[in-house]
Amino acid sequence: MTLREKFQDMADENGATLGPHADKIIAIKQRNIDEYACPCHPNDPEHYCLSQLCKTHLNTNGKCDCGLFVKGD
């Protein structure tokens, strides 16, 4: 399973979709940081993919900080 497929599964399980720049964001994650760490907050252990903080931003702003996940329809 590719990382994109993993993130798509995570999005599906949480009522979200992948954002329009998902492939670029995933490439940055693979190249520079832990695959689940937020590229906007790489040194903050509270920010990671679909953490409580990520979900709060998703529900409040319609997307997570990095834009990997967007609120589903």
PDB file of N, CA, C, O and CB in Angstrom:
ATOM      1  N   MET A   1       0.840  -1.174   0.000  1.00  0.00           N
ATOM      2  CA  MET A   1       0.000   0.000   0.000  1.00  0.00           C
ATOM      3  C   MET A   1       0.890   1.243   0.000  1.00  0.00           C
ATOM      4  O   MET A   1       1.824   1.346   0.795  1.00  0.00           O
ATOM      5  CB  MET A   1      -0.958  -0.005   1.217  1.00  0.00           C
ATOM      6  N   THR A   2       0.598   2.167  -0.881  1.00  0.00           N
ATOM      7  CA  THR A   2       1.371   3.400  -0.953  1.00  0.00           C
ATOM      8  C   THR A   2       0.965   4.343   0.176  1.00  0.00           C
ATOM      9  O   THR A   2      -0.080   4.169   0.803  1.00  0.00           O
ATOM     10  CB  THR A   2       1.178   4.081  -2.321  1.00  0.00           C
ATOM     11  N   LEU A   3       1.794   5.328   0.419  1.00  0.00           N
ATOM     12  CA  LEU A   3       1.483   6.311   1.443  1.00  0.00           C
ATOM     13  C   LEU A   3       0.213   7.086   1.064  1.00  0.00           C
ATOM     14  O   LEU A   3      -0.598   7.407   1.933  1.00  0.00           O
ATOM     15  CB  LEU A   3       2.673   7.278   1.643  1.00  0.00           C
ATOM     16  N   ARG A   4       0.044   7.380  -0.203  1.00  0.00           N
ATOM     17  CA  ARG A   4      -1.167   8.078  -0.657  1.00  0.00           C
ATOM     18  C   ARG A   4      -2.410   7.232  -0.341  1.00  0.00           C
ATOM     19  O   ARG A   4      -3.428   7.758   0.109  1.00  0.00           O
ATOM     20  CB  ARG A   4      -1.088   8.381  -2.188  1.00  0.00           C
ATOM     21  N   GLU A   5      -2.316   5.939  -0.577  1.00  0.00           N
ATOM     22  CA  GLU A   5      -3.441   5.047  -0.272  1.00  0.00           C
ATOM     23  C   GLU A   5      -3.731   5.013   1.234  1.00  0.00           C
ATOM     24  O   GLU A   5      -4.891   4.965   1.644  1.00  0.00           O
ATOM     25  CB  GLU A   5      -3.146   3.624  -0.786  1.00  0.00           C
ATOM     26  N   LYS A   6      -2.669   5.037   2.056  1.00  0.00           N
ATOM     27  CA  LYS A   6      -2.850   5.068   3.502  1.00  0.00           C
ATOM     28  C   LYS A   6      -3.574   6.344   3.921  1.00  0.00           C
ATOM     29  O   LYS A   6      -4.501   6.308   4.731  1.00  0.00           O
ATOM     30  CB  LYS A   6      -1.493   4.961   4.219  1.00  0.00           C
ATOM     31  N   PHE A   7      -3.138   7.478   3.358  1.00  0.00           N
ATOM     32  CA  PHE A   7      -3.776   8.742   3.702  1.00  0.00           C
ATOM     33  C   PHE A   7      -5.208   8.797   3.178  1.00  0.00           C
ATOM     34  O   PHE A   7      -6.078   9.378   3.827  1.00  0.00           O
ATOM     35  CB  PHE A   7      -2.968   9.912   3.146  1.00  0.00           C
ATOM     36  N   GLN A   8      -5.461   8.207   2.026  1.00  0.00           N
ATOM     37  CA  GLN A   8      -6.827   8.167   1.507  1.00  0.00           C
ATOM     38  C   GLN A   8      -7.721   7.350   2.438  1.00  0.00           C
ATOM     39  O   GLN A   8      -8.858   7.735   2.711  1.00  0.00           O
ATOM     40  CB  GLN A   8      -6.850   7.575   0.079  1.00  0.00           C
ATOM     41  N   ASP A   9      -7.209   6.234   2.918  1.00  0.00           N
ATOM     42  CA  ASP A   9      -7.965   5.417   3.873  1.00  0.00           C
ATOM     43  C   ASP A   9      -8.251   6.198   5.155  1.00  0.00           C
ATOM     44  O   ASP A   9      -9.361   6.149   5.686  1.00  0.00           O
ATOM     45  CB  ASP A   9      -7.194   4.124   4.203  1.00  0.00           C
ATOM     46  N   MET A  10      -7.236   6.923   5.652  1.00  0.00           N
ATOM     47  CA  MET A  10      -7.415   7.735   6.855  1.00  0.00           C
ATOM     48  C   MET A  10      -8.482   8.800   6.621  1.00  0.00           C
ATOM     49  O   MET A  10      -9.331   9.042   7.478  1.00  0.00           O
ATOM     50  CB  MET A  10      -6.083   8.392   7.273  1.00  0.00           C
ATOM     51  N   ALA A  11      -8.428   9.431   5.456  1.00  0.00           N
ATOM     52  CA  ALA A  11      -9.421  10.455   5.118  1.00  0.00           C
ATOM     53  C   ALA A  11     -10.814   9.845   5.089  1.00  0.00           C
ATOM     54  O   ALA A  11     -11.751  10.394   5.669  1.00  0.00           O
ATOM     55  CB  ALA A  11      -9.095  11.109   3.758  1.00  0.00           C
ATOM     56  N   ASP A  12     -10.947   8.721   4.419  1.00  0.00           N
ATOM     57  CA  ASP A  12     -12.249   8.051   4.318  1.00  0.00           C
ATOM     58  C   ASP A  12     -12.818   7.709   5.695  1.00  0.00           C
ATOM     59  O   ASP A  12     -14.014   7.872   5.939  1.00  0.00           O
ATOM     60  CB  ASP A  12     -12.124   6.776   3.478  1.00  0.00           C
ATOM     61  N   GLU A  13     -11.958   7.237   6.586  1.00  0.00           N
ATOM     62  CA  GLU A  13     -12.389   6.836   7.924  1.00  0.00           C
ATOM     63  C   GLU A  13     -12.818   8.024   8.781  1.00  0.00           C
ATOM     64  O   GLU A  13     -13.509   7.861   9.786  1.00  0.00           O
ATOM     65  CB  GLU A  13     -11.276   6.086   8.619  1.00  0.00           C
ATOM     66  N   ASN A  14     -12.395   9.230   8.366  1.00  0.00           N
ATOM     67  CA  ASN A  14     -12.675  10.423   9.170  1.00  0.00           C
ATOM     68  C   ASN A  14     -13.568  11.431   8.454  1.00  0.00           C
ATOM     69  O   ASN A  14     -13.639  12.592   8.856  1.00  0.00           O
ATOM     70  CB  ASN A  14     -11.381  11.090   9.558  1.00  0.00           C
ATOM     71  N   GLY A  15     -14.245  10.998   7.404  1.00  0.00           N
ATOM     72  CA  GLY A  15     -15.174  11.877   6.703  1.00  0.00           C
ATOM     73  C   GLY A  15     -14.509  13.025   5.974  1.00  0.00           C
ATOM     74  O   GLY A  15     -15.104  14.091   5.815  1.00  0.00           O
ATOM     75  N   ALA A  16     -13.285  12.819   5.532  1.00  0.00           N
ATOM     76  CA  ALA A  16     -12.531  13.858   4.838  1.00  0.00           C
ATOM     77  C   ALA A  16     -12.129  13.348   3.452  1.00  0.00           C
ATOM     78  O   ALA A  16     -12.380  12.193   3.107  1.00  0.00           O
ATOM     79  CB  ALA A  16     -11.275  14.278   5.661  1.00  0.00           C
ATOM     80  N   THR A  17     -11.512  14.210   2.679  1.00  0.00           N
ATOM     81  CA  THR A  17     -10.930  13.824   1.406  1.00  0.00           C
ATOM     82  C   THR A  17      -9.509  14.374   1.363  1.00  0.00           C
ATOM     83  O   THR A  17      -9.130  15.197   2.196  1.00  0.00           O
ATOM     84  CB  THR A  17     -11.784  14.348   0.201  1.00  0.00           C
ATOM     85  N   LEU A  18      -8.734  13.922   0.404  1.00  0.00           N
ATOM     86  CA  LEU A  18      -7.395  14.473   0.230  1.00  0.00           C
ATOM     87  C   LEU A  18      -7.511  15.792  -0.513  1.00  0.00           C
ATOM     88  O   LEU A  18      -8.307  15.929  -1.441  1.00  0.00           O
ATOM     89  CB  LEU A  18      -6.467  13.483  -0.533  1.00  0.00           C
ATOM     90  N   GLY A  19      -6.710  16.756  -0.096  1.00  0.00           N
ATOM     91  CA  GLY A  19      -6.727  18.077  -0.707  1.00  0.00           C
ATOM     92  C   GLY A  19      -6.131  18.069  -2.105  1.00  0.00           C
ATOM     93  O   GLY A  19      -5.528  17.080  -2.523  1.00  0.00           O
ATOM     94  N   PRO A  20      -6.298  19.166  -2.825  1.00  0.00           N
ATOM     95  CA  PRO A  20      -5.839  19.239  -4.211  1.00  0.00           C
ATOM     96  C   PRO A  20      -4.324  19.143  -4.377  1.00  0.00           C
ATOM     97  O   PRO A  20      -3.840  18.811  -5.459  1.00  0.00           O
ATOM     98  CB  PRO A  20      -6.313  20.511  -4.819  1.00  0.00           C
ATOM     99  N   HIS A  21      -3.584  19.427  -3.328  1.00  0.00           N
ATOM    100  CA  HIS A  21      -2.118  19.365  -3.405  1.00  0.00           C
ATOM    101  C   HIS A  21      -1.561  18.173  -2.623  1.00  0.00           C
ATOM    102  O   HIS A  21      -0.409  18.193  -2.191  1.00  0.00           O
ATOM    103  CB  HIS A  21      -1.504  20.667  -2.873  1.00  0.00           C
ATOM    104  N   ALA A  22      -2.372  17.153  -2.447  1.00  0.00           N
ATOM    105  CA  ALA A  22      -1.992  16.002  -1.626  1.00  0.00           C
ATOM    106  C   ALA A  22      -0.699  15.351  -2.101  1.00  0.00           C
ATOM    107  O   ALA A  22       0.153  15.007  -1.282  1.00  0.00           O
ATOM    108  CB  ALA A  22      -3.105  14.977  -1.627  1.00  0.00           C
ATOM    109  N   ASP A  23      -0.541  15.177  -3.409  1.00  0.00           N
ATOM    110  CA  ASP A  23       0.670  14.505  -3.899  1.00  0.00           C
ATOM    111  C   ASP A  23       1.934  15.287  -3.554  1.00  0.00           C
ATOM    112  O   ASP A  23       2.953  14.687  -3.211  1.00  0.00           O
ATOM    113  CB  ASP A  23       0.587  14.306  -5.412  1.00  0.00           C
ATOM    114  N   LYS A  24       1.883  16.617  -3.639  1.00  0.00           N
ATOM    115  CA  LYS A  24       3.042  17.449  -3.290  1.00  0.00           C
ATOM    116  C   LYS A  24       3.332  17.366  -1.795  1.00  0.00           C
ATOM    117  O   LYS A  24       4.487  17.267  -1.382  1.00  0.00           O
ATOM    118  CB  LYS A  24       2.802  18.917  -3.704  1.00  0.00           C
ATOM    119  N   ILE A  25       2.278  17.407  -0.994  1.00  0.00           N
ATOM    120  CA  ILE A  25       2.451  17.350   0.459  1.00  0.00           C
ATOM    121  C   ILE A  25       3.013  15.995   0.876  1.00  0.00           C
ATOM    122  O   ILE A  25       3.890  15.927   1.737  1.00  0.00           O
ATOM    123  CB  ILE A  25       1.112  17.618   1.177  1.00  0.00           C
ATOM    124  N   ILE A  26       2.524  14.936   0.284  1.00  0.00           N
ATOM    125  CA  ILE A  26       3.024  13.594   0.586  1.00  0.00           C
ATOM    126  C   ILE A  26       4.492  13.470   0.202  1.00  0.00           C
ATOM    127  O   ILE A  26       5.276  12.866   0.934  1.00  0.00           O
ATOM    128  CB  ILE A  26       2.192  12.528  -0.146  1.00  0.00           C
ATOM    129  N   ALA A  27       4.869  14.036  -0.943  1.00  0.00           N
ATOM    130  CA  ALA A  27       6.273  13.992  -1.373  1.00  0.00           C
ATOM    131  C   ALA A  27       7.165  14.723  -0.374  1.00  0.00           C
ATOM    132  O   ALA A  27       8.261  14.256  -0.068  1.00  0.00           O
ATOM    133  CB  ALA A  27       6.431  14.612  -2.779  1.00  0.00           C
ATOM    134  N   ILE A  28       6.708  15.861   0.135  1.00  0.00           N
ATOM    135  CA  ILE A  28       7.470  16.611   1.139  1.00  0.00           C
ATOM    136  C   ILE A  28       7.607  15.780   2.409  1.00  0.00           C
ATOM    137  O   ILE A  28       8.685  15.713   2.999  1.00  0.00           O
ATOM    138  CB  ILE A  28       6.787  17.970   1.451  1.00  0.00           C
ATOM    139  N   LYS A  29       6.523  15.152   2.826  1.00  0.00           N
ATOM    140  CA  LYS A  29       6.556  14.316   4.026  1.00  0.00           C
ATOM    141  C   LYS A  29       7.556  13.175   3.859  1.00  0.00           C
ATOM    142  O   LYS A  29       8.330  12.887   4.772  1.00  0.00           O
ATOM    143  CB  LYS A  29       5.155  13.756   4.332  1.00  0.00           C
ATOM    144  N   GLN A  30       7.542  12.535   2.710  1.00  0.00           N
ATOM    145  CA  GLN A  30       8.442  11.398   2.472  1.00  0.00           C
ATOM    146  C   GLN A  30       9.901  11.842   2.430  1.00  0.00           C
ATOM    147  O   GLN A  30      10.789  11.114   2.873  1.00  0.00           O
ATOM    148  CB  GLN A  30       8.074  10.692   1.160  1.00  0.00           C
ATOM    149  N   ARG A  31      10.144  13.020   1.905  1.00  0.00           N
ATOM    150  CA  ARG A  31      11.504  13.492   1.707  1.00  0.00           C
ATOM    151  C   ARG A  31      12.099  14.108   2.967  1.00  0.00           C
ATOM    152  O   ARG A  31      13.283  13.922   3.248  1.00  0.00           O
ATOM    153  CB  ARG A  31      11.539  14.494   0.588  1.00  0.00           C
ATOM    154  N   ASN A  32      11.295  14.834   3.722  1.00  0.00           N
ATOM    155  CA  ASN A  32      11.860  15.688   4.756  1.00  0.00           C
ATOM    156  C   ASN A  32      11.542  15.327   6.193  1.00  0.00           C
ATOM    157  O   ASN A  32      12.331  15.627   7.090  1.00  0.00           O
ATOM    158  CB  ASN A  32      11.421  17.034   4.526  1.00  0.00           C
ATOM    159  N   ILE A  33      10.402  14.688   6.436  1.00  0.00           N
ATOM    160  CA  ILE A  33       9.983  14.469   7.821  1.00  0.00           C
ATOM    161  C   ILE A  33       9.321  13.109   7.957  1.00  0.00           C
ATOM    162  O   ILE A  33       9.116  12.398   6.973  1.00  0.00           O
ATOM    163  CB  ILE A  33       9.021  15.581   8.287  1.00  0.00           C
ATOM    164  N   ASP A  34       8.995  12.766   9.172  1.00  0.00           N
ATOM    165  CA  ASP A  34       8.216  11.560   9.435  1.00  0.00           C
ATOM    166  C   ASP A  34       6.925  11.638   8.638  1.00  0.00           C
ATOM    167  O   ASP A  34       6.325  12.709   8.542  1.00  0.00           O
ATOM    168  CB  ASP A  34       7.924  11.394  10.957  1.00  0.00           C
ATOM    169  N   GLU A  35       6.491  10.539   8.073  1.00  0.00           N
ATOM    170  CA  GLU A  35       5.336  10.560   7.166  1.00  0.00           C
ATOM    171  C   GLU A  35       4.042  11.022   7.811  1.00  0.00           C
ATOM    172  O   GLU A  35       3.143  11.476   7.104  1.00  0.00           O
ATOM    173  CB  GLU A  35       5.129   9.205   6.596  1.00  0.00           C
ATOM    174  N   TYR A  36       3.914  10.922   9.126  1.00  0.00           N
ATOM    175  CA  TYR A  36       2.683  11.358   9.787  1.00  0.00           C
ATOM    176  C   TYR A  36       2.811  12.724  10.452  1.00  0.00           C
ATOM    177  O   TYR A  36       1.805  13.298  10.870  1.00  0.00           O
ATOM    178  CB  TYR A  36       2.271  10.341  10.816  1.00  0.00           C
ATOM    179  N   ALA A  37       4.028  13.256  10.558  1.00  0.00           N
ATOM    180  CA  ALA A  37       4.225  14.572  11.162  1.00  0.00           C
ATOM    181  C   ALA A  37       3.667  15.659  10.251  1.00  0.00           C
ATOM    182  O   ALA A  37       3.655  15.514   9.029  1.00  0.00           O
ATOM    183  CB  ALA A  37       5.720  14.824  11.445  1.00  0.00           C
ATOM    184  N   CYS A  38       3.211  16.735  10.854  1.00  0.00           N
ATOM    185  CA  CYS A  38       2.683  17.860  10.083  1.00  0.00           C
ATOM    186  C   CYS A  38       3.855  18.673   9.527  1.00  0.00           C
ATOM    187  O   CYS A  38       4.732  19.077  10.291  1.00  0.00           O
ATOM    188  CB  CYS A  38       1.747  18.758  10.964  1.00  0.00           C
ATOM    189  N   PRO A  39       3.888  18.922   8.212  1.00  0.00           N
ATOM    190  CA  PRO A  39       4.989  19.713   7.663  1.00  0.00           C
ATOM    191  C   PRO A  39       4.956  21.164   8.138  1.00  0.00           C
ATOM    192  O   PRO A  39       5.971  21.857   8.072  1.00  0.00           O
ATOM    193  CB  PRO A  39       4.948  19.672   6.148  1.00  0.00           C
ATOM    194  N   CYS A  40       3.807  21.629   8.613  1.00  0.00           N
ATOM    195  CA  CYS A  40       3.694  22.992   9.140  1.00  0.00           C
ATOM    196  C   CYS A  40       4.220  23.090  10.572  1.00  0.00           C
ATOM    197  O   CYS A  40       4.619  24.165  11.021  1.00  0.00           O
ATOM    198  CB  CYS A  40       2.237  23.459   9.089  1.00  0.00           C
ATOM    199  N   HIS A  41       4.220  21.977  11.276  1.00  0.00           N
ATOM    200  CA  HIS A  41       4.649  21.927  12.684  1.00  0.00           C
ATOM    201  C   HIS A  41       5.501  20.670  12.916  1.00  0.00           C
ATOM    202  O   HIS A  41       5.140  19.834  13.744  1.00  0.00           O
ATOM    203  CB  HIS A  41       3.408  21.937  13.648  1.00  0.00           C
ATOM    204  N   PRO A  42       6.625  20.523  12.199  1.00  0.00           N
ATOM    205  CA  PRO A  42       7.376  19.258  12.249  1.00  0.00           C
ATOM    206  C   PRO A  42       7.972  18.907  13.610  1.00  0.00           C
ATOM    207  O   PRO A  42       8.270  17.741  13.872  1.00  0.00           O
ATOM    208  CB  PRO A  42       8.473  19.308  11.256  1.00  0.00           C
ATOM    209  N   ASN A  43       8.146  19.891  14.466  1.00  0.00           N
ATOM    210  CA  ASN A  43       8.755  19.623  15.772  1.00  0.00           C
ATOM    211  C   ASN A  43       7.740  19.572  16.905  1.00  0.00           C
ATOM    212  O   ASN A  43       8.115  19.490  18.074  1.00  0.00           O
ATOM    213  CB  ASN A  43       9.787  20.673  16.078  1.00  0.00           C
ATOM    214  N   ASP A  44       6.457  19.620  16.563  1.00  0.00           N
ATOM    215  CA  ASP A  44       5.406  19.589  17.575  1.00  0.00           C
ATOM    216  C   ASP A  44       4.762  18.207  17.585  1.00  0.00           C
ATOM    217  O   ASP A  44       4.047  17.851  16.648  1.00  0.00           O
ATOM    218  CB  ASP A  44       4.341  20.691  17.309  1.00  0.00           C
ATOM    219  N   PRO A  45       5.007  17.426  18.633  1.00  0.00           N
ATOM    220  CA  PRO A  45       4.468  16.061  18.676  1.00  0.00           C
ATOM    221  C   PRO A  45       2.940  16.015  18.776  1.00  0.00           C
ATOM    222  O   PRO A  45       2.349  14.953  18.578  1.00  0.00           O
ATOM    223  CB  PRO A  45       5.066  15.317  19.847  1.00  0.00           C
ATOM    224  N   GLU A  46       2.290  17.141  19.079  1.00  0.00           N
ATOM    225  CA  GLU A  46       0.830  17.187  19.147  1.00  0.00           C
ATOM    226  C   GLU A  46       0.196  17.316  17.761  1.00  0.00           C
ATOM    227  O   GLU A  46      -0.988  17.031  17.583  1.00  0.00           O
ATOM    228  CB  GLU A  46       0.387  18.349  20.028  1.00  0.00           C
ATOM    229  N   HIS A  47       0.997  17.747  16.784  1.00  0.00           N
ATOM    230  CA  HIS A  47       0.501  17.895  15.414  1.00  0.00           C
ATOM    231  C   HIS A  47       0.983  16.714  14.580  1.00  0.00           C
ATOM    232  O   HIS A  47       2.175  16.596  14.297  1.00  0.00           O
ATOM    233  CB  HIS A  47       0.975  19.244  14.787  1.00  0.00           C
ATOM    234  N   TYR A  48       0.087  15.865  14.200  1.00  0.00           N
ATOM    235  CA  TYR A  48       0.373  14.779  13.268  1.00  0.00           C
ATOM    236  C   TYR A  48      -0.922  14.467  12.535  1.00  0.00           C
ATOM    237  O   TYR A  48      -1.987  14.940  12.932  1.00  0.00           O
ATOM    238  CB  TYR A  48       0.940  13.505  14.008  1.00  0.00           C
ATOM    239  N   CYS A  49      -0.846  13.699  11.499  1.00  0.00           N
ATOM    240  CA  CYS A  49      -2.009  13.458  10.647  1.00  0.00           C
ATOM    241  C   CYS A  49      -3.191  12.904  11.436  1.00  0.00           C
ATOM    242  O   CYS A  49      -3.131  11.842  12.057  1.00  0.00           O
ATOM    243  CB  CYS A  49      -1.644  12.499   9.526  1.00  0.00           C
ATOM    244  N   LEU A  50      -4.257  13.676  11.377  1.00  0.00           N
ATOM    245  CA  LEU A  50      -5.540  13.384  12.016  1.00  0.00           C
ATOM    246  C   LEU A  50      -5.447  13.211  13.531  1.00  0.00           C
ATOM    247  O   LEU A  50      -6.203  12.452  14.138  1.00  0.00           O
ATOM    248  CB  LEU A  50      -6.124  12.145  11.416  1.00  0.00           C
ATOM    249  N   SER A  51      -4.488  13.946  14.127  1.00  0.00           N
ATOM    250  CA  SER A  51      -4.455  14.067  15.585  1.00  0.00           C
ATOM    251  C   SER A  51      -5.670  14.900  15.995  1.00  0.00           C
ATOM    252  O   SER A  51      -6.394  15.406  15.138  1.00  0.00           O
ATOM    253  CB  SER A  51      -3.101  14.725  16.089  1.00  0.00           C
ATOM    254  N   GLN A  52      -5.889  15.041  17.283  1.00  0.00           N
ATOM    255  CA  GLN A  52      -7.017  15.856  17.735  1.00  0.00           C
ATOM    256  C   GLN A  52      -6.878  17.287  17.233  1.00  0.00           C
ATOM    257  O   GLN A  52      -7.870  17.895  16.830  1.00  0.00           O
ATOM    258  CB  GLN A  52      -7.116  15.839  19.270  1.00  0.00           C
ATOM    259  N   LEU A  53      -5.668  17.836  17.248  1.00  0.00           N
ATOM    260  CA  LEU A  53      -5.456  19.192  16.728  1.00  0.00           C
ATOM    261  C   LEU A  53      -5.767  19.263  15.234  1.00  0.00           C
ATOM    262  O   LEU A  53      -6.400  20.211  14.771  1.00  0.00           O
ATOM    263  CB  LEU A  53      -4.009  19.646  16.987  1.00  0.00           C
ATOM    264  N   CYS A  54      -5.326  18.271  14.495  1.00  0.00           N
ATOM    265  CA  CYS A  54      -5.578  18.222  13.054  1.00  0.00           C
ATOM    266  C   CYS A  54      -7.085  18.162  12.793  1.00  0.00           C
ATOM    267  O   CYS A  54      -7.595  18.878  11.931  1.00  0.00           O
ATOM    268  CB  CYS A  54      -4.864  17.001  12.410  1.00  0.00           C
ATOM    269  N   LYS A  55      -7.788  17.319  13.527  1.00  0.00           N
ATOM    270  CA  LYS A  55      -9.233  17.191  13.347  1.00  0.00           C
ATOM    271  C   LYS A  55      -9.957  18.489  13.706  1.00  0.00           C
ATOM    272  O   LYS A  55     -10.939  18.855  13.060  1.00  0.00           O
ATOM    273  CB  LYS A  55      -9.770  16.039  14.197  1.00  0.00           C
ATOM    274  N   THR A  56      -9.472  19.181  14.736  1.00  0.00           N
ATOM    275  CA  THR A  56     -10.075  20.455  15.118  1.00  0.00           C
ATOM    276  C   THR A  56      -9.940  21.468  13.992  1.00  0.00           C
ATOM    277  O   THR A  56     -10.903  22.158  13.656  1.00  0.00           O
ATOM    278  CB  THR A  56      -9.428  20.995  16.400  1.00  0.00           C
ATOM    279  N   HIS A  57      -8.747  21.560  13.406  1.00  0.00           N
ATOM    280  CA  HIS A  57      -8.538  22.480  12.281  1.00  0.00           C
ATOM    281  C   HIS A  57      -9.400  22.065  11.084  1.00  0.00           C
ATOM    282  O   HIS A  57      -9.977  22.913  10.404  1.00  0.00           O
ATOM    283  CB  HIS A  57      -7.039  22.516  11.876  1.00  0.00           C
ATOM    284  N   LEU A  58      -9.479  20.787  10.841  1.00  0.00           N
ATOM    285  CA  LEU A  58     -10.276  20.268   9.738  1.00  0.00           C
ATOM    286  C   LEU A  58     -11.746  20.663   9.901  1.00  0.00           C
ATOM    287  O   LEU A  58     -12.384  21.113   8.950  1.00  0.00           O
ATOM    288  CB  LEU A  58     -10.138  18.740   9.651  1.00  0.00           C
ATOM    289  N   ASN A  59     -12.270  20.492  11.102  1.00  0.00           N
ATOM    290  CA  ASN A  59     -13.678  20.804  11.352  1.00  0.00           C
ATOM    291  C   ASN A  59     -13.945  22.301  11.425  1.00  0.00           C
ATOM    292  O   ASN A  59     -15.021  22.757  11.037  1.00  0.00           O
ATOM    293  CB  ASN A  59     -14.129  20.151  12.634  1.00  0.00           C
ATOM    294  N   THR A  60     -12.982  23.069  11.916  1.00  0.00           N
ATOM    295  CA  THR A  60     -13.157  24.514  12.062  1.00  0.00           C
ATOM    296  C   THR A  60     -12.882  25.268  10.763  1.00  0.00           C
ATOM    297  O   THR A  60     -13.634  26.166  10.383  1.00  0.00           O
ATOM    298  CB  THR A  60     -12.246  25.037  13.155  1.00  0.00           C
ATOM    299  N   ASN A  61     -11.799  24.894  10.090  1.00  0.00           N
ATOM    300  CA  ASN A  61     -11.345  25.638   8.913  1.00  0.00           C
ATOM    301  C   ASN A  61     -11.655  24.950   7.588  1.00  0.00           C
ATOM    302  O   ASN A  61     -11.443  25.526   6.521  1.00  0.00           O
ATOM    303  CB  ASN A  61      -9.873  25.868   9.008  1.00  0.00           C
ATOM    304  N   GLY A  62     -12.155  23.724   7.658  1.00  0.00           N
ATOM    305  CA  GLY A  62     -12.444  22.996   6.428  1.00  0.00           C
ATOM    306  C   GLY A  62     -11.246  22.261   5.865  1.00  0.00           C
ATOM    307  O   GLY A  62     -11.366  21.567   4.855  1.00  0.00           O
ATOM    308  N   LYS A  63     -10.079  22.402   6.506  1.00  0.00           N
ATOM    309  CA  LYS A  63      -8.862  21.690   6.093  1.00  0.00           C
ATOM    310  C   LYS A  63      -7.890  21.671   7.254  1.00  0.00           C
ATOM    311  O   LYS A  63      -7.974  22.484   8.175  1.00  0.00           O
ATOM    312  CB  LYS A  63      -8.209  22.353   4.841  1.00  0.00           C
ATOM    313  N   CYS A  64      -6.970  20.729   7.192  1.00  0.00           N
ATOM    314  CA  CYS A  64      -5.918  20.703   8.209  1.00  0.00           C
ATOM    315  C   CYS A  64      -4.899  21.794   7.867  1.00  0.00           C
ATOM    316  O   CYS A  64      -4.985  22.403   6.800  1.00  0.00           O
ATOM    317  CB  CYS A  64      -5.230  19.284   8.288  1.00  0.00           C
ATOM    318  N   ASP A  65      -3.948  22.043   8.749  1.00  0.00           N
ATOM    319  CA  ASP A  65      -2.990  23.130   8.535  1.00  0.00           C
ATOM    320  C   ASP A  65      -2.233  23.010   7.218  1.00  0.00           C
ATOM    321  O   ASP A  65      -2.065  24.002   6.508  1.00  0.00           O
ATOM    322  CB  ASP A  65      -2.005  23.170   9.672  1.00  0.00           C
ATOM    323  N   CYS A  66      -1.778  21.811   6.887  1.00  0.00           N
ATOM    324  CA  CYS A  66      -0.975  21.661   5.671  1.00  0.00           C
ATOM    325  C   CYS A  66      -1.832  21.480   4.415  1.00  0.00           C
ATOM    326  O   CYS A  66      -1.332  21.602   3.297  1.00  0.00           O
ATOM    327  CB  CYS A  66      -0.037  20.478   5.820  1.00  0.00           C
ATOM    328  N   GLY A  67      -3.112  21.192   4.600  1.00  0.00           N
ATOM    329  CA  GLY A  67      -4.010  21.036   3.461  1.00  0.00           C
ATOM    330  C   GLY A  67      -4.070  19.628   2.884  1.00  0.00           C
ATOM    331  O   GLY A  67      -4.694  19.404   1.847  1.00  0.00           O
ATOM    332  N   LEU A  68      -3.426  18.686   3.553  1.00  0.00           N
ATOM    333  CA  LEU A  68      -3.486  17.305   3.064  1.00  0.00           C
ATOM    334  C   LEU A  68      -4.922  16.791   3.127  1.00  0.00           C
ATOM    335  O   LEU A  68      -5.392  16.127   2.203  1.00  0.00           O
ATOM    336  CB  LEU A  68      -2.547  16.387   3.891  1.00  0.00           C
ATOM    337  N   PHE A  69      -5.607  17.099   4.211  1.00  0.00           N
ATOM    338  CA  PHE A  69      -6.988  16.663   4.385  1.00  0.00           C
ATOM    339  C   PHE A  69      -7.927  17.866   4.305  1.00  0.00           C
ATOM    340  O   PHE A  69      -7.652  18.923   4.871  1.00  0.00           O
ATOM    341  CB  PHE A  69      -7.164  15.925   5.734  1.00  0.00           C
ATOM    342  N   VAL A  70      -9.031  17.687   3.596  1.00  0.00           N
ATOM    343  CA  VAL A  70     -10.075  18.699   3.541  1.00  0.00           C
ATOM    344  C   VAL A  70     -11.385  18.058   3.961  1.00  0.00           C
ATOM    345  O   VAL A  70     -11.592  16.854   3.805  1.00  0.00           O
ATOM    346  CB  VAL A  70     -10.186  19.322   2.121  1.00  0.00           C
ATOM    347  N   LYS A  71     -12.255  18.884   4.493  1.00  0.00           N
ATOM    348  CA  LYS A  71     -13.539  18.390   4.974  1.00  0.00           C
ATOM    349  C   LYS A  71     -14.329  17.774   3.826  1.00  0.00           C
ATOM    350  O   LYS A  71     -14.428  18.352   2.744  1.00  0.00           O
ATOM    351  CB  LYS A  71     -14.344  19.524   5.635  1.00  0.00           C
ATOM    352  N   GLY A  72     -14.886  16.604   4.073  1.00  0.00           N
ATOM    353  CA  GLY A  72     -15.673  15.917   3.063  1.00  0.00           C
ATOM    354  C   GLY A  72     -17.017  16.580   2.859  1.00  0.00           C
ATOM    355  O   GLY A  72     -17.454  17.410   3.657  1.00  0.00           O
ATOM    356  N   ASP A  73     -17.655  16.197   1.780  1.00  0.00           N
ATOM    357  CA  ASP A  73     -18.980  16.765   1.457  1.00  0.00           C
ATOM    358  C   ASP A  73     -20.074  16.212   2.312  1.00  0.00           C
ATOM    359  O   ASP A  73     -21.234  16.594   2.155  1.00  0.00           O
ATOM    360  CB  ASP A  73     -19.320  16.520   0.021  1.00  0.00           C
TER     361      ASP A  73
END
